[in-house]
């Protein structure tokens, strides 16, 4: 969850969807044990880095003989564990970058992840550890980094089954990072149709529901989001709609006025992107009710399904 330095006042839930809320969000992921003022994406400075991330990719059958015409998306609420009808490769020829927020190894590398990098509008920490659920005497805390990697794997598998080429910014295959600026660079260099950064929040108890973070219009230094603001909003709106349908959960009840959307200018991963990109904050790990959802494998499959459906809706829109 990118760190949010803003003082966001709680707001009433303006939109009640099918089932009561899933995930809430702190408009940002940065409950870092190493630093409380980071996010999950930015632009490089001069700090030392681990070996460059080998962007892990899962390639669909881009050589399918014929790209199928668009067909209705599957009913996620009826079959949350499935992707698309067998044999339907509705995303053949498309490329999607999936960015699992944080890294399970970050907490062992506080010095490295606290190095500042350029995000266009300023400088921010390379990365953070992310948040976690509240551990108990009988159950260990579930970290955001573990959650994002799990959902990202599920999302990759669904998109690949639909014929898309999927590139991961990392697969916990490096000691720490990538830094926020490197994550943006990996996304840009893949020349994808869309980029989605997967997160969960660490807000106050009672704050529930998911939200999608969109890039603000920024033109500063290396950041110029003007070309991607419009398409990123379309991507975010599609994901918010399909996520709600697939999971049965409501938009955040403490920001976004019930829309499930938030616009930010302080996230390097968005500021430095040259392709349509959003962050998906799936839920509030600090709220017990949301935590029960986030720690459920069945619910995480629904979350991945909703994100995949939103991406497909956007790409076929």
C-alpha positions in Angstrom: 0.0 0.0 0.0 1.6 3.3 -1.1 2.1 5.6 1.9 -0.5 8.4 2.0 0.6 11.6 3.8 -2.7 13.2 3.3 -5.3 13.7 6.1 -8.2 11.9 4.6 -11.5 12.4 6.5 -13.7 9.3 6.8 -16.7 9.5 4.5 -20.0 7.6 4.5 -20.4 4.7 2.0 -22.3 6.1 -0.9 -22.6 2.9 -2.9 -23.9 -0.3 -1.4 -23.2 -3.3 -3.6 -24.3 -6.9 -3.3 -22.4 -8.1 -0.2 -21.0 -6.0 2.5 -17.5 -4.6 2.0 -14.2 -6.4 1.4 -11.2 -4.5 1.5 -10.5 -1.0 2.7 -7.7 1.1 1.8 -5.4 3.8 3.0 -5.0 5.5 -0.3 -1.5 4.2 -0.2 0.7 1.4 0.8 3.5 2.4 3.0 3.1 0.9 6.5 6.7 0.1 6.2 8.5 -1.3 9.2 11.6 0.4 7.7 10.0 3.7 6.8 6.5 5.2 7.1 6.8 7.5 4.1 7.1 5.4 1.0 5.0 3.9 -1.7 5.3 1.3 -4.3 6.7 2.9 -7.5 9.2 5.9 -8.4 12.3 7.0 -10.5 15.9 6.1 -10.0 18.5 7.9 -7.9 22.1 7.0 -7.2 21.6 4.3 -4.5 23.0 0.9 -4.8 20.7 -1.7 -6.3 20.5 -5.5 -6.4 20.9 -7.2 -9.8 18.3 -6.0 -12.2 15.0 -7.7 -11.9 14.4 -10.4 -14.4 10.8 -9.5 -15.3 9.1 -12.9 -15.0 6.7 -13.4 -17.8 4.1 -16.0 -18.7 3.4 -15.9 -22.4 0.1 -16.9 -23.8 -0.4 -18.4 -27.3 0.1 -15.2 -29.2 0.4 -17.3 -32.4 -3.2 -18.4 -32.2 -4.5 -18.8 -35.7 -7.3 -16.4 -35.3 -8.1 -13.9 -32.6 -11.6 -14.7 -31.4 -14.3 -12.0 -31.6 -15.3 -10.6 -28.3 -17.6 -12.7 -26.2 -19.4 -11.9 -22.9 -17.2 -12.1 -19.9 -17.8 -15.1 -17.6 -20.2 -14.7 -14.7 -17.6 -14.3 -11.9 -20.1 -14.5 -9.1 -21.4 -17.9 -10.4 -18.0 -19.4 -11.0 -15.3 -17.4 -9.1 -12.6 -19.9 -9.6 -12.7 -20.0 -13.4 -11.3 -17.6 -16.0 -12.8 -17.9 -19.4 -14.7 -20.6 -21.2 -12.4 -23.4 -22.4 -10.7 -22.6 -25.6 -11.6 -18.9 -25.6 -8.5 -16.8 -25.9 -10.0 -13.4 -25.8 -6.8 -11.6 -24.9 -4.5 -13.2 -27.6 -2.0 -10.6 -28.7 -2.3 -8.5 -25.6 0.4 -7.8 -23.0 -0.3 -7.0 -19.4 2.2 -6.1 -16.7 1.3 -7.2 -13.2 3.2 -5.6 -10.3 3.1 -7.4 -7.0 3.4 -4.7 -4.4 6.5 -4.8 -2.1 8.7 -7.9 -1.7 8.8 -10.5 1.1 12.5 -9.8 1.6 12.2 -6.1 2.0 12.1 -6.2 5.8 15.6 -7.6 5.8 16.9 -4.8 3.7 15.8 -1.6 5.4 18.9 0.4 4.4 18.4 -0.4 0.7 14.7 0.2 0.6 15.0 3.5 2.4 17.3 5.0 -0.2 15.5 7.9 -2.0 14.7 7.7 -5.7 13.2 10.3 -8.1 9.5 10.1 -8.7 9.3 13.2 -11.0 7.5 15.4 -8.4 10.2 14.8 -5.7 12.1 12.0 -4.1 10.7 9.0 -2.1 12.0 5.8 -0.5 12.9 3.0 -2.9 10.1 0.8 -1.5 8.6 -0.3 1.8 7.8 -3.5 3.6 4.1 -3.1 3.2 1.5 -3.8 5.9 0.1 -7.0 7.4 -2.8 -8.4 9.2 -2.7 -8.4 13.0 -1.1 -11.6 14.2 -2.5 -13.4 17.3 -1.1 -16.0 19.7 -2.4 -18.7 17.5 -2.0 -17.2 14.0 0.9 -15.4 12.4 0.4 -12.1 10.7 -0.2 -12.3 6.9 2.0 -9.8 5.1 0.9 -7.6 2.3 3.9 -8.8 0.3 2.7 -12.4 0.6 -0.8 -11.4 -0.3 0.1 -9.4 -3.4 2.4 -12.1 -4.7 -0.4 -14.7 -4.3 -3.1 -12.6 -6.0 -0.6 -11.6 -8.8 0.1 -15.3 -9.5 -3.6 -16.0 -9.7 -4.1 -13.0 -11.9 -1.3 -14.1 -14.2 -2.8 -17.6 -14.6 -6.2 -16.2 -15.5 -4.9 -13.7 -18.0 -2.5 -16.3 -19.5 -5.4 -18.7 -19.9 -7.2 -16.0 -21.9 -4.2 -15.7 -24.3 -2.4 -12.7 -22.9 1.3 -12.3 -22.4 1.9 -11.5 -18.7 5.0 -9.8 -17.3 5.7 -9.7 -13.6 7.8 -6.8 -12.3 9.3 -9.4 -9.8 8.4 -12.9 -8.5 10.2 -12.7 -5.1 13.2 -13.8 -7.1 15.5 -11.1 -5.8 16.5 -10.2 -2.2 14.5 -6.9 -2.1 12.8 -4.4 -4.4 12.5 -3.5 -7.2 12.5 0.1 -6.3 9.5 2.1 -7.3 11.2 3.7 -10.3 12.4 0.4 -11.6 8.9 -1.1 -11.4 7.7 1.8 -13.6 10.6 1.2 -16.0 9.8 -2.5 -16.3 6.2 -1.7 -17.1 7.2 0.9 -19.7 9.8 -1.3 -21.4 7.3 -4.2 -21.8 5.2 -1.9 -24.0 2.0 -3.4 -22.5 -1.6 -2.6 -23.1 -2.1 -2.1 -19.3 -0.3 -2.3 -16.0 -1.9 -3.2 -12.7 -0.1 -2.9 -9.3 -1.6 -5.2 -6.7 -1.8 -4.0 -3.1 -3.7 -4.1 0.2 -4.0 -1.4 2.8 -3.2 -0.8 6.5 -5.9 1.6 7.6 -7.8 1.9 10.8 -10.3 -0.7 12.1 -13.7 0.0 10.6 -12.3 1.3 7.3 -13.4 -1.2 4.8 -13.8 -1.7 1.0 -11.5 -1.7 -2.0 -10.4 1.2 -4.1 -8.4 1.8 -7.3 -5.8 4.5 -7.4 -5.5 6.5 -10.7 -2.7 8.8 -11.8 -3.2 12.6 -11.5 -2.2 14.9 -14.3 1.5 15.5 -13.5 4.2 17.3 -15.5 7.4 17.6 -13.6 10.9 16.4 -14.2 10.7 12.9 -15.7 7.0 12.7 -15.0 4.4 13.4 -17.7 1.1 11.6 -17.1 -1.0 13.7 -19.6 -1.1 10.9 -22.2 -2.2 8.2 -19.7 -4.6 10.0 -17.4 -7.7 9.3 -19.6 -7.0 5.6 -20.5 -5.9 4.9 -16.9 -9.2 6.2 -15.6 -11.0 3.9 -18.0 -8.9 1.0 -16.8 -9.6 1.8 -13.2 -13.3 2.2 -13.7 -13.5 -1.1 -15.4 -11.5 -2.9 -12.7 -13.6 -1.2 -9.9 -16.8 -2.4 -11.5 -15.7 -6.0 -12.2 -13.9 -6.3 -8.8 -17.1 -5.5 -7.0 -19.1 -8.0 -9.1 -16.5 -10.8 -8.6 -15.9 -10.4 -4.9 -19.3 -9.1 -3.9 -17.6 -6.4 -1.9 -18.2 -2.6 -1.7 -15.9 0.3 -2.5 -14.0 1.9 0.3 -16.1 3.6 3.0 -13.5 6.2 3.9 -12.3 7.7 0.6 -13.5 8.1 -3.0 -17.0 9.1 -2.0 -18.2 5.5 -2.6 -16.8 5.4 -6.1 -14.0 3.0 -5.4 -11.6 5.5 -7.1 -8.9 7.8 -5.8 -6.6 10.1 -7.8 -3.0 10.7 -6.5 0.0 12.6 -7.7 2.6 11.4 -5.2 3.1 7.8 -6.4 6.2 7.3 -8.6 4.8 4.1 -10.1 2.0 6.2 -11.7 4.0 9.4 -12.2 6.7 7.7 -14.2 4.4 5.4 -16.2 4.1 6.0 -20.0 1.3 3.3 -20.3 -2.1 3.0 -18.8 -1.6 2.0 -15.1 -3.5 1.8 -11.9 -3.0 0.5 -8.3 -5.6 -1.9 -6.9 -6.0 -1.7 -3.1 -7.9 -4.9 -2.4 -8.6 -4.5 1.2 -7.7 -3.3 4.7 -5.4 -5.8 6.4 -5.9 -4.1 9.8 -9.6 -4.5 9.9 -10.6 -7.9 11.2 -13.5 -8.4 8.8 -11.4 -7.4 5.8 -8.5 -9.5 7.1 -10.8 -12.6 7.1 -11.4 -12.1 3.4 -7.8 -11.3 2.5 -6.5 -14.4 4.2 -9.0 -16.6 2.4 -7.6 -18.4 -0.7 -11.1 -18.6 -2.2 -11.6 -14.9 -1.8 -8.2 -14.1 -3.3 -9.2 -16.1 -6.4 -12.3 -13.9 -6.7 -10.1 -10.8 -6.4 -7.9 -12.0 -9.1 -10.9 -12.9 -11.2 -12.4 -9.4 -10.8 -9.1 -7.7 -11.7 -8.7 -9.9 -14.8 -12.3 -9.2 -15.9 -11.8 -5.5 -15.4 -8.6 -5.6 -17.6 -10.5 -7.5 -20.3 -13.4 -5.1 -20.2 -11.0 -2.2 -20.7 -9.1 -3.8 -23.5 -12.3 -4.7 -25.4 -14.0 -1.4 -24.6 
